[in-house]
Amino acid sequence: MICLTRLHGSAIYINPDQIQSIEETPDTHITLMNGNRFIVVEKTATIVEKMLSLKAAVLRRAGESSPKKYLRKRHLAGYLPRRIDSTEE
């Protein structure tokens, strides 16, 4: 979510994935996918910068993967798979 400021000063948090269009007349109008429209103080360039920063932060966090201990075999040398004999059924 990105934080924007309405004309009367209150904060509004908008999901940038739901933004359909941003129109900058003297005021900045944001139209969402569901048809809701909001007028905010920020300019279009600022809103786009906030959207890009949010996406970059999400991608950075998604790329941080530490190796999981339970996915590695601790003792590969001692690991012997179970032998299946043809007589066992």
N, C-alpha and C positions, 0 to 999 in steps of 0.2 A: 504494500500500500504506500502511496505517496501522500504527503501532507501538503495541502494547498490552503489558501486563505480566501474566504468569501469576501464580498464587497463590504459587509458590515463588520468584518474583523474576526469572525469565528473560523475555527479550523475545520477542514473537511478532509477526510481520508478517502482516496479513490483508488480502486484497483486499476492499474494502468492497462491490464489486459482487456478491460471492458470499455476502454475509450474508443469510440468510433471516429470522432473528428474533434479537432481543436480549431476554433475560428477566432481570429484576432481582429476585432473591430476596435473601437476605442477601449472596449472591455474584452476580456478573453472568455469565450463561451466554449464549454466542454460538453459534447454530446456523448452519452454512453450508449451501449448496444441496446439497452432496454428502452431508449427514448428519453430518459431523464436528461435535463440540461442544467448545467451549473455555470454561474458567472463567478470568475475568480480574479484576484488581483494580479497574479503572476503572469508574465508574458509567455508566449508559446515556447521560446527558446529555453526558458527556465524549466518549464514543464517537461520538455523533451529531455533536458539534461538530467532531471530527477528520474525520469523513466529509465534512461540508459544506466544511471548509477545503480538503480535498484536491480536491473537485469544483470549487471556486472557483478554485483554482490552475491546474487543468487548463484550465478555460474561459478564464482570463486568458491563458495561454500560447497557446491555440488562436487567440485573437483578435488576437494580435500578429503582424501580417503586414506586412512591409516590401515595398514595390513591387520587383518583380524587374526588373532591367535588361534581361534578355533578352526580357521580355514587352512592352517599349515600343519603338517605332520611334524611333531617335535623330534622324533627319533626315526628318521628315514632308514637308517641302517638296521635298526631293530624291527622294522615293520615287515612282516611276512604275511602275504595274503593267505587265506584259508585254502587249503588244497582240497579240491573236490575229486573224490574217487568215483569211478564208474559204478562201484558197488553200493555207494550211498544213494539212497533215494527217498 
